[in-house]
Amino acid sequence: MKLPSEVAVMTLPNATLFPQALLPLYIFEARYRRMLVDALNSSRMFSVAMQKPGAKRESPLTVAGLGLIRVAVGHTDGSSHLILQGIARVELAETVSYKPYRIQRIRPMRETVSDEFMVEALLATLRELLEERVKLGLPFPFPVLSKGPHASPPPGISPKEVLEYLDKLVDPEQVADLVSCAVLPGALERQSILETESLEERLKQLVRFLRAEIRRHREAKQTPKKKRDKEK
């Protein structure tokens, strides 16, 4: 798929769009209504970037997700619901225009060469940790962003279905990206993974996160038991 050299940028708090991931959005602001119309009449693409933490003015982080509009449903009040599918990580370069909405030049992020054996080992470890999460009853957050009063909740997906789906994937890049969507509840953690070009490093970050999460969960379960033992 040929990527455009410049795209509209939708800046949202805590938003991360990974390749292959689906992001439901509710479009209601006037500038983004215009952006949607223009996108549908051209490449059907725009970028979703996370707002820089602590910034008061609109300040998108420089690494964002480029998305393709898969479904768009307009409403009588001019708002729309749409589903955006991530297709690439991109670096936001110079700003072309700010009004009626932000447009920036983009540079696709290139994947670095990975050690095939190391990647396979990390994927196996990742799978074991995901199974352990399921046994411990930890949820798969599947963070999505739906803004506005008509926002719909994400569909329910069981942990077992998540594992079955991941087992069918043959592309390690897809596994890393979709697991990031499924298990990382924090916006900054997801952004850190999005910004990491090396597949090995992304997988290592995910393994570290899962191990820490599982350790915290076990410690939290042990604390009440220790307290009860002391009271006896």
DRENPA-3360 file (N, C-alpha, C; in nm, 2 decimals, always signed):
BEGIN
1 = MKLPSEVA = +0.08/-0.12/+0.00/+0.00/+0.00/+0.00/+0.09/+0.13/+0.00 ~ +0.06/+0.22/-0.09/+0.14/+0.34/-0.10/+0.09/+0.44/+0.00 ~ +0.19/+0.49/+0.08/+0.15/+0.58/+0.19/+0.16/+0.73/+0.14 ~ +0.08/+0.82/+0.18/+0.09/+0.96/+0.14/+0.21/+1.02/+0.20 ~ +0.25/+1.13/+0.15/+0.37/+1.20/+0.20/+0.33/+1.29/+0.32 ~ +0.20/+1.33/+0.32/+0.15/+1.41/+0.43/+0.01/+1.37/+0.46 ~ -0.03/+1.39/+0.59/-0.17/+1.34/+0.63/-0.22/+1.44/+0.74 ~ -0.35/+1.43/+0.76/-0.41/+1.50/+0.87/-0.37/+1.43/+1.00;
9 = VMTLPNAT = -0.36/+1.50/+1.10/-0.32/+1.45/+1.23/-0.43/+1.48/+1.34 ~ -0.48/+1.37/+1.39/-0.58/+1.38/+1.50/-0.50/+1.36/+1.63 ~ -0.50/+1.47/+1.71/-0.42/+1.46/+1.84/-0.52/+1.43/+1.95 ~ -0.50/+1.33/+2.03/-0.59/+1.28/+2.13/-0.51/+1.24/+2.26 ~ -0.56/+1.27/+2.38/-0.50/+1.23/+2.50/-0.50/+1.08/+2.51 ~ -0.39/+1.02/+2.55/-0.38/+0.87/+2.58/-0.42/+0.78/+2.46 ~ -0.40/+0.83/+2.34/-0.44/+0.75/+2.22/-0.31/+0.69/+2.16 ~ -0.32/+0.56/+2.13/-0.21/+0.49/+2.06/-0.27/+0.40/+1.95;
17 = LFPQALLP = -0.23/+0.42/+1.83/-0.28/+0.33/+1.72/-0.17/+0.25/+1.67 ~ -0.18/+0.12/+1.69/-0.08/+0.02/+1.65/-0.11/-0.03/+1.51 ~ -0.01/-0.07/+1.43/-0.05/-0.14/+1.30/-0.13/-0.26/+1.33 ~ -0.23/-0.28/+1.24/-0.33/-0.39/+1.25/-0.44/-0.37/+1.35 ~ -0.42/-0.28/+1.45/-0.52/-0.26/+1.55/-0.64/-0.18/+1.50 ~ -0.76/-0.21/+1.55/-0.88/-0.13/+1.52/-0.91/-0.03/+1.63 ~ -0.93/+0.09/+1.59/-0.96/+0.20/+1.68/-1.10/+0.26/+1.65 ~ -1.20/+0.24/+1.74/-1.33/+0.31/+1.71/-1.32/+0.45/+1.76;
25 = LYIFEARY = -1.37/+0.54/+1.68/-1.37/+0.69/+1.71/-1.50/+0.75/+1.69 ~ -1.53/+0.85/+1.77/-1.66/+0.93/+1.75/-1.61/+1.07/+1.71 ~ -1.65/+1.11/+1.59/-1.60/+1.24/+1.54/-1.72/+1.34/+1.55 ~ -1.69/+1.45/+1.63/-1.80/+1.55/+1.65/-1.75/+1.69/+1.64 ~ -1.61/+1.71/+1.66/-1.56/+1.85/+1.65/-1.57/+1.89/+1.51 ~ -1.59/+2.02/+1.48/-1.61/+2.08/+1.35/-1.48/+2.05/+1.26 ~ -1.36/+2.07/+1.32/-1.24/+2.05/+1.24/-1.22/+1.91/+1.20 ~ -1.26/+1.82/+1.29/-1.24/+1.67/+1.26/-1.35/+1.62/+1.17;
33 = RRMLVDAL = -1.47/+1.69/+1.17/-1.57/+1.66/+1.07/-1.52/+1.69/+0.93 ~ -1.46/+1.81/+0.92/-1.40/+1.85/+0.79/-1.29/+1.75/+0.75 ~ -1.20/+1.72/+0.85/-1.09/+1.62/+0.82/-1.14/+1.49/+0.77 ~ -1.25/+1.44/+0.83/-1.31/+1.31/+0.79/-1.36/+1.32/+0.64 ~ -1.43/+1.42/+0.61/-1.48/+1.44/+0.47/-1.37/+1.44/+0.37 ~ -1.26/+1.52/+0.40/-1.15/+1.53/+0.31/-1.08/+1.39/+0.30 ~ -1.07/+1.32/+0.41/-1.00/+1.19/+0.41/-1.08/+1.09/+0.32 ~ -1.21/+1.09/+0.34/-1.29/+0.99/+0.27/-1.29/+1.02/+0.12;
41 = NSSRMFSV = -1.27/+1.15/+0.08/-1.26/+1.19/-0.06/-1.12/+1.18/-0.12 ~ -1.02/+1.13/-0.04/-0.89/+1.11/-0.09/-0.83/+0.97/-0.06 ~ -0.74/+0.97/+0.03/-0.67/+0.84/+0.06/-0.74/+0.76/+0.17 ~ -0.84/+0.81/+0.24/-0.90/+0.75/+0.35/-0.81/+0.73/+0.47 ~ -0.70/+0.80/+0.47/-0.60/+0.79/+0.58/-0.59/+0.92/+0.66 ~ -0.56/+0.90/+0.79/-0.52/+1.01/+0.87/-0.44/+0.95/+0.99 ~ -0.37/+1.03/+1.06/-0.28/+0.98/+1.17/-0.34/+1.01/+1.30 ~ -0.32/+0.92/+1.40/-0.37/+0.95/+1.53/-0.24/+0.96/+1.62;
49 = AMQKPGAK = -0.22/+1.07/+1.69/-0.10/+1.10/+1.77/-0.15/+1.13/+1.91 ~ -0.06/+1.08/+2.01/-0.09/+1.11/+2.15/-0.05/+1.25/+2.18 ~ -0.13/+1.32/+2.26/-0.09/+1.46/+2.30/+0.03/+1.45/+2.40 ~ +0.12/+1.54/+2.38/+0.24/+1.54/+2.47/+0.20/+1.56/+2.61 ~ +0.23/+1.47/+2.71/+0.19/+1.49/+2.84/+0.23/+1.62/+2.90 ~ +0.14/+1.69/+2.97/+0.17/+1.82/+3.03/+0.16/+1.94/+2.94 ~ +0.15/+1.92/+2.81/+0.14/+2.04/+2.72/+0.00/+2.10/+2.72 ~ -0.01/+2.23/+2.73/-0.14/+2.29/+2.73/-0.20/+2.31/+2.59;
57 = RESPLTVA = -0.11/+2.34/+2.49/-0.16/+2.36/+2.36/-0.15/+2.22/+2.29 ~ -0.22/+2.22/+2.17/-0.21/+2.09/+2.09/-0.07/+2.06/+2.05 ~ -0.01/+1.95/+2.10/+0.13/+1.92/+2.08/+0.14/+1.77/+2.06 ~ +0.12/+1.72/+1.94/+0.13/+1.57/+1.92/+0.27/+1.52/+1.94 ~ +0.29/+1.40/+1.99/+0.42/+1.34/+2.00/+0.46/+1.30/+1.86 ~ +0.59/+1.29/+1.84/+0.64/+1.28/+1.70/+0.62/+1.14/+1.64 ~ +0.60/+1.04/+1.72/+0.57/+0.91/+1.66/+0.42/+0.88/+1.68 ~ +0.36/+0.84/+1.57/+0.21/+0.82/+1.57/+0.18/+0.70/+1.49;
65 = GLGLIRVA = +0.05/+0.67/+1.49/+0.00/+0.56/+1.41/-0.08/+0.61/+1.29 ~ -0.05/+0.56/+1.17/-0.12/+0.60/+1.05/-0.23/+0.50/+1.03 ~ -0.36/+0.55/+1.01/-0.47/+0.46/+1.00/-0.55/+0.48/+0.87 ~ -0.62/+0.37/+0.84/-0.70/+0.37/+0.72/-0.85/+0.35/+0.77 ~ -0.94/+0.44/+0.72/-1.08/+0.43/+0.76/-1.14/+0.31/+0.69 ~ -1.18/+0.22/+0.78/-1.25/+0.10/+0.73/-1.40/+0.11/+0.72 ~ -1.46/+0.18/+0.82/-1.60/+0.20/+0.83/-1.63/+0.34/+0.88 ~ -1.72/+0.41/+0.81/-1.76/+0.54/+0.86/-1.91/+0.56/+0.85;
73 = VGHTDGSS = -1.98/+0.59/+0.96/-2.12/+0.60/+0.96/-2.16/+0.74/+1.01 ~ -2.22/+0.82/+0.92/-2.26/+0.96/+0.95/-2.39/+0.97/+1.02 ~ -2.41/+1.07/+1.10/-2.54/+1.09/+1.17/-2.60/+1.22/+1.13 ~ -2.73/+1.24/+1.16/-2.80/+1.36/+1.12/-2.74/+1.49/+1.18 ~ -2.68/+1.48/+1.29/-2.62/+1.60/+1.36/-2.49/+1.63/+1.30 ~ -2.44/+1.56/+1.20/-2.31/+1.59/+1.14/-2.19/+1.51/+1.20 ~ -2.22/+1.45/+1.31/-2.11/+1.36/+1.38/-2.10/+1.23/+1.30 ~ -2.00/+1.15/+1.33/-1.98/+1.02/+1.27/-1.91/+0.93/+1.37;
81 = HLILQGIA = -1.95/+0.80/+1.35/-1.87/+0.69/+1.41/-1.79/+0.63/+1.30 ~ -1.67/+0.59/+1.34/-1.58/+0.53/+1.24/-1.49/+0.43/+1.30 ~ -1.44/+0.34/+1.22/-1.34/+0.24/+1.27/-1.21/+0.26/+1.19 ~ -1.10/+0.29/+1.26/-0.98/+0.32/+1.19/-0.89/+0.20/+1.22 ~ -0.82/+0.15/+1.11/-0.73/+0.04/+1.12/-0.59/+0.09/+1.10 ~ -0.50/+0.06/+1.20/-0.36/+0.10/+1.19/-0.29/+0.03/+1.08 ~ -0.21/+0.10/+1.00/-0.14/+0.04/+0.89/+0.01/+0.06/+0.90 ~ +0.06/+0.16/+0.98/+0.20/+0.18/+0.99/+0.24/+0.28/+1.10;
89 = RVELAETV = +0.36/+0.26/+1.16/+0.41/+0.35/+1.25/+0.48/+0.47/+1.16 ~ +0.46/+0.59/+1.20/+0.51/+0.70/+1.12/+0.57/+0.80/+1.22 ~ +0.67/+0.87/+1.17/+0.73/+0.99/+1.23/+0.66/+1.11/+1.17 ~ +0.61/+1.20/+1.26/+0.56/+1.33/+1.21/+0.67/+1.43/+1.19 ~ +0.68/+1.48/+1.07/+0.78/+1.58/+1.04/+0.72/+1.72/+1.04 ~ +0.76/+1.80/+0.95/+0.72/+1.94/+0.95/+0.57/+1.96/+0.93 ~ +0.51/+2.06/+0.99/+0.37/+2.09/+0.98/+0.34/+2.16/+0.85 ~ +0.25/+2.12/+0.78/+0.21/+2.18/+0.65/+0.11/+2.29/+0.67;
97 = SYKPYRIQ = +0.01/+2.26/+0.76/-0.09/+2.36/+0.79/-0.15/+2.33/+0.92 ~ -0.21/+2.43/+0.99/-0.28/+2.41/+1.12/-0.43/+2.42/+1.11 ~ -0.48/+2.49/+1.00/-0.62/+2.51/+0.99/-0.67/+2.47/+0.85 ~ -0.79/+2.41/+0.84/-0.89/+2.39/+0.95/-0.85/+2.28/+1.04 ~ -0.75/+2.20/+1.01/-0.70/+2.10/+1.10/-0.55/+2.08/+1.07 ~ -0.48/+2.01/+1.16/-0.34/+1.99/+1.14/-0.31/+1.89/+1.03 ~ -0.21/+1.93/+0.95/-0.16/+1.84/+0.84/-0.01/+1.84/+0.86 ~ +0.05/+1.72/+0.86/+0.20/+1.71/+0.87/+0.26/+1.61/+0.77;
105 = RIRPMRET = +0.38/+1.64/+0.73/+0.45/+1.54/+0.65/+0.49/+1.42/+0.74 ~ +0.49/+1.30/+0.68/+0.52/+1.18/+0.76/+0.64/+1.10/+0.69 ~ +0.71/+1.03/+0.78/+0.81/+0.94/+0.74/+0.78/+0.80/+0.80 ~ +0.76/+0.70/+0.72/+0.74/+0.57/+0.77/+0.86/+0.52/+0.85 ~ +0.84/+0.46/+0.97/+0.95/+0.41/+1.05/+0.99/+0.27/+0.99 ~ +1.12/+0.26/+0.97/+1.17/+0.13/+0.91/+1.20/+0.03/+1.02 ~ +1.17/-0.09/+1.00/+1.20/-0.20/+1.09/+1.34/-0.23/+1.09 ~ +1.40/-0.25/+1.20/+1.54/-0.29/+1.21/+1.56/-0.45/+1.20;
113 = VSDEFMVE = +1.67/-0.49/+1.15/+1.70/-0.64/+1.14/+1.70/-0.70/+1.28 ~ +1.63/-0.81/+1.29/+1.62/-0.88/+1.42/+1.69/-1.02/+1.42 ~ +1.73/-1.06/+1.53/+1.79/-1.20/+1.55/+1.67/-1.29/+1.55 ~ +1.66/-1.38/+1.45/+1.54/-1.47/+1.43/+1.53/-1.56/+1.55 ~ +1.64/-1.62/+1.60/+1.63/-1.71/+1.71/+1.59/-1.64/+1.84 ~ +1.64/-1.52/+1.86/+1.61/-1.44/+1.98/+1.46/-1.40/+1.98 ~ +1.41/-1.37/+1.86/+1.27/-1.33/+1.84/+1.18/-1.45/+1.88 ~ +1.22/-1.57/+1.83/+1.14/-1.69/+1.85/+1.14/-1.72/+2.00;
121 = ALLATLRE = +1.25/-1.71/+2.07/+1.26/-1.73/+2.21/+1.17/-1.63/+2.29 ~ +1.18/-1.51/+2.25/+1.10/-1.41/+2.32/+0.95/-1.43/+2.30 ~ +0.91/-1.48/+2.18/+0.77/-1.50/+2.15/+0.72/-1.62/+2.24 ~ +0.81/-1.72/+2.25/+0.77/-1.84/+2.34/+0.75/-1.79/+2.48 ~ +0.84/-1.71/+2.53/+0.83/-1.66/+2.67/+0.70/-1.57/+2.68 ~ +0.68/-1.49/+2.58/+0.56/-1.41/+2.58/+0.43/-1.49/+2.59 ~ +0.43/-1.60/+2.52/+0.31/-1.69/+2.52/+0.29/-1.75/+2.65 ~ +0.40/-1.79/+2.72/+0.39/-1.85/+2.85/+0.34/-1.75/+2.95;
129 = LLEERVKL = +0.38/-1.63/+2.94/+0.34/-1.53/+3.04/+0.19/-1.49/+3.01 ~ +0.15/-1.49/+2.89/+0.01/-1.46/+2.86/-0.08/-1.57/+2.92 ~ -0.04/-1.70/+2.91/-0.11/-1.81/+2.97/-0.12/-1.80/+3.12 ~ -0.01/-1.75/+3.18/-0.01/-1.73/+3.32/-0.10/-1.62/+3.36 ~ -0.11/-1.52/+3.28/-0.21/-1.41/+3.31/-0.35/-1.46/+3.31 ~ -0.38/-1.55/+3.22/-0.51/-1.61/+3.21/-0.54/-1.69/+3.33 ~ -0.45/-1.77/+3.38/-0.47/-1.86/+3.49/-0.49/-1.77/+3.62 ~ -0.43/-1.65/+3.62/-0.44/-1.57/+3.74/-0.56/-1.48/+3.73;
137 = GLPFPFPV = -0.64/-1.49/+3.62/-0.76/-1.41/+3.61/-0.74/-1.26/+3.57 ~ -0.62/-1.23/+3.52/-0.59/-1.09/+3.49/-0.66/-1.06/+3.35 ~ -0.72/-0.94/+3.34/-0.80/-0.90/+3.22/-0.71/-0.86/+3.11 ~ -0.77/-0.86/+2.99/-0.71/-0.81/+2.87/-0.78/-0.67/+2.84 ~ -0.72/-0.56/+2.88/-0.79/-0.43/+2.87/-0.83/-0.40/+2.73 ~ -0.76/-0.43/+2.63/-0.79/-0.39/+2.49/-0.83/-0.24/+2.49 ~ -0.74/-0.15/+2.53/-0.77/-0.01/+2.53/-0.82/+0.04/+2.40 ~ -0.94/+0.11/+2.39/-0.98/+0.17/+2.27/-1.03/+0.31/+2.31;
145 = LSKGPHAS = -1.04/+0.40/+2.22/-1.08/+0.53/+2.24/-1.21/+0.57/+2.17 ~ -1.31/+0.60/+2.24/-1.44/+0.64/+2.19/-1.48/+0.77/+2.25 ~ -1.47/+0.88/+2.18/-1.50/+1.01/+2.24/-1.65/+1.05/+2.21 ~ -1.71/+1.12/+2.31/-1.84/+1.18/+2.28/-1.95/+1.11/+2.35 ~ -2.07/+1.17/+2.35/-2.18/+1.12/+2.43/-2.24/+0.99/+2.37 ~ -2.21/+0.96/+2.24/-2.27/+0.84/+2.18/-2.17/+0.73/+2.17 ~ -2.06/+0.74/+2.24/-1.96/+0.64/+2.24/-2.01/+0.51/+2.28 ~ -1.97/+0.40/+2.21/-2.01/+0.27/+2.25/-1.90/+0.19/+2.31;
153 = PPPGISPK = -1.93/+0.10/+2.41/-1.83/+0.03/+2.48/-1.77/-0.08/+2.38 ~ -1.64/-0.12/+2.40/-1.58/-0.22/+2.31/-1.65/-0.35/+2.33 ~ -1.65/-0.43/+2.23/-1.71/-0.57/+2.24/-1.63/-0.65/+2.34 ~ -1.70/-0.74/+2.41/-1.64/-0.83/+2.50/-1.56/-0.94/+2.43 ~ -1.43/-0.96/+2.48/-1.34/-1.06/+2.42/-1.28/-1.14/+2.53 ~ -1.30/-1.27/+2.53/-1.25/-1.35/+2.64/-1.10/-1.37/+2.63 ~ -1.03/-1.39/+2.74/-0.88/-1.41/+2.74/-0.85/-1.54/+2.65 ~ -0.94/-1.64/+2.66/-0.91/-1.76/+2.58/-0.92/-1.73/+2.43;
161 = EVLEYLDK = -1.01/-1.64/+2.39/-1.02/-1.60/+2.25/-0.90/-1.52/+2.20 ~ -0.85/-1.44/+2.29/-0.73/-1.36/+2.26/-0.61/-1.46/+2.23 ~ -0.59/-1.56/+2.32/-0.48/-1.65/+2.30/-0.50/-1.73/+2.17 ~ -0.62/-1.78/+2.15/-0.65/-1.85/+2.02/-0.62/-1.77/+1.90 ~ -0.65/-1.65/+1.90/-0.63/-1.56/+1.79/-0.48/-1.54/+1.77 ~ -0.41/-1.51/+1.88/-0.26/-1.49/+1.87/-0.19/-1.61/+1.82 ~ -0.24/-1.73/+1.85/-0.17/-1.85/+1.81/-0.18/-1.87/+1.66 ~ -0.28/-1.81/+1.60/-0.30/-1.82/+1.45/-0.21/-1.72/+1.37;
169 = LVDPEQVA = -0.15/-1.62/+1.44/-0.06/-1.53/+1.37/+0.07/-1.58/+1.34 ~ +0.12/-1.56/+1.22/+0.26/-1.61/+1.19/+0.36/-1.49/+1.18 ~ +0.31/-1.37/+1.18/+0.40/-1.25/+1.17/+0.44/-1.20/+1.31 ~ +0.56/-1.21/+1.36/+0.60/-1.17/+1.49/+0.57/-1.02/+1.51 ~ +0.57/-0.94/+1.41/+0.54/-0.80/+1.42/+0.40/-0.78/+1.47 ~ +0.31/-0.86/+1.40/+0.16/-0.85/+1.44/+0.14/-0.89/+1.58 ~ +0.21/-1.00/+1.62/+0.20/-1.05/+1.76/+0.24/-0.94/+1.86 ~ +0.35/-0.88/+1.84/+0.40/-0.78/+1.93/+0.30/-0.66/+1.94;
177 = DLVSCAVL = +0.25/-0.62/+1.82/+0.16/-0.50/+1.82/+0.03/-0.53/+1.89 ~ -0.03/-0.65/+1.86/-0.16/-0.68/+1.91/-0.15/-0.72/+2.06 ~ -0.04/-0.78/+2.10/-0.03/-0.80/+2.25/-0.01/-0.67/+2.32 ~ +0.06/-0.58/+2.26/+0.07/-0.44/+2.32/-0.07/-0.38/+2.34 ~ -0.16/-0.40/+2.24/-0.29/-0.34/+2.25/-0.37/-0.42/+2.36 ~ -0.35/-0.55/+2.37/-0.43/-0.63/+2.46/-0.39/-0.62/+2.61 ~ -0.26/-0.59/+2.64/-0.22/-0.60/+2.78/-0.17/-0.48/+2.84 ~ -0.14/-0.38/+2.76/-0.08/-0.25/+2.82/-0.19/-0.15/+2.85;
185 = PGALERQS = -0.22/-0.13/+2.98/-0.33/-0.04/+3.02/-0.28/+0.10/+3.01 ~ -0.15/+0.13/+3.03/-0.10/+0.26/+3.04/-0.07/+0.33/+2.91 ~ -0.11/+0.45/+2.89/-0.09/+0.52/+2.76/+0.06/+0.54/+2.73 ~ +0.14/+0.57/+2.83/+0.28/+0.60/+2.81/+0.36/+0.47/+2.78 ~ +0.31/+0.36/+2.84/+0.37/+0.23/+2.81/+0.34/+0.19/+2.66 ~ +0.22/+0.21/+2.62/+0.18/+0.18/+2.48/+0.26/+0.27/+2.38 ~ +0.28/+0.40/+2.42/+0.35/+0.49/+2.33/+0.50/+0.45/+2.32 ~ +0.55/+0.40/+2.44/+0.69/+0.36/+2.44/+0.72/+0.25/+2.34;
193 = ILETESLE = +0.62/+0.15/+2.34/+0.63/+0.04/+2.25/+0.62/+0.09/+2.10 ~ +0.52/+0.18/+2.08/+0.50/+0.23/+1.95/+0.63/+0.30/+1.89 ~ +0.70/+0.36/+1.98/+0.82/+0.44/+1.93/+0.94/+0.35/+1.91 ~ +0.94/+0.23/+1.96/+1.05/+0.14/+1.95/+1.05/+0.07/+1.81 ~ +1.16/+0.09/+1.74/+1.17/+0.04/+1.60/+1.21/-0.11/+1.60 ~ +1.29/-0.15/+1.69/+1.34/-0.29/+1.70/+1.24/-0.38/+1.75 ~ +1.20/-0.49/+1.68/+1.11/-0.59/+1.72/+1.16/-0.66/+1.85 ~ +1.29/-0.69/+1.85/+1.34/-0.75/+1.97/+1.32/-0.67/+2.10;
201 = ERLKQLVR = +1.35/-0.54/+2.09/+1.33/-0.45/+2.20/+1.18/-0.44/+2.24 ~ +1.09/-0.44/+2.14/+0.95/-0.43/+2.18/+0.91/-0.56/+2.25 ~ +0.95/-0.67/+2.21/+0.92/-0.80/+2.27/+0.98/-0.80/+2.41 ~ +1.10/-0.76/+2.43/+1.17/-0.75/+2.56/+1.09/-0.66/+2.66 ~ +1.04/-0.55/+2.61/+0.96/-0.46/+2.69/+0.83/-0.53/+2.73 ~ +0.77/-0.60/+2.64/+0.64/-0.67/+2.68/+0.67/-0.77/+2.78 ~ +0.78/-0.85/+2.76/+0.81/-0.95/+2.86/+0.83/-0.89/+3.00 ~ +0.91/-0.78/+3.00/+0.93/-0.71/+3.13/+0.80/-0.67/+3.20;
209 = FLRAEIRR = +0.72/-0.61/+3.12/+0.59/-0.56/+3.17/+0.51/-0.68/+3.23 ~ +0.50/-0.79/+3.15/+0.41/-0.90/+3.20/+0.47/-0.96/+3.32 ~ +0.60/-0.98/+3.33/+0.66/-1.03/+3.45/+0.64/-0.94/+3.57 ~ +0.65/-0.81/+3.55/+0.63/-0.72/+3.66/+0.48/-0.72/+3.71 ~ +0.39/-0.73/+3.61/+0.25/-0.73/+3.64/+0.21/-0.86/+3.71 ~ +0.26/-0.97/+3.67/+0.23/-1.10/+3.74/+0.29/-1.10/+3.88 ~ +0.41/-1.04/+3.90/+0.47/-1.03/+4.03/+0.39/-0.95/+4.12 ~ +0.34/-0.83/+4.07/+0.26/-0.74/+4.16/+0.13/-0.81/+4.20;
217 = HREAKQTP = +0.07/-0.88/+4.10/-0.06/-0.95/+4.13/-0.04/-1.06/+4.24 ~ +0.07/-1.13/+4.23/+0.09/-1.24/+4.33/+0.12/-1.18/+4.47 ~ +0.20/-1.07/+4.47/+0.23/-1.00/+4.60/+0.10/-0.94/+4.66 ~ +0.01/-0.89/+4.58/-0.11/-0.83/+4.63/-0.20/-0.94/+4.69 ~ -0.20/-1.06/+4.63/-0.28/-1.17/+4.68/-0.22/-1.23/+4.81 ~ -0.09/-1.22/+4.82/-0.02/-1.27/+4.94/-0.03/-1.18/+5.06 ~ -0.04/-1.05/+5.04/-0.05/-0.95/+5.15/-0.16/-0.97/+5.24 ~ -0.29/-0.99/+5.20/-0.40/-1.02/+5.29/-0.38/-1.15/+5.37;
225 = KKKRDKEK = -0.32/-1.25/+5.31/-0.29/-1.38/+5.38/-0.19/-1.36/+5.49 ~ -0.08/-1.28/+5.46/+0.02/-1.25/+5.56/-0.04/-1.17/+5.68 ~ -0.13/-1.08/+5.64/-0.20/-1.00/+5.75/-0.28/-1.09/+5.84 ~ -0.36/-1.18/+5.78/-0.44/-1.27/+5.86/-0.36/-1.37/+5.95 ~ -0.24/-1.41/+5.89/-0.15/-1.50/+5.97/-0.10/-1.42/+6.09 ~ -0.07/-1.29/+6.08/-0.02/-1.21/+6.19/-0.12/-1.19/+6.30 ~ -0.25/-1.17/+6.25/-0.36/-1.15/+6.34/-0.39/-1.28/+6.43 ~ -0.36/-1.40/+6.37/-0.37/-1.52/+6.45/-0.27/-1.53/+6.56;
% end
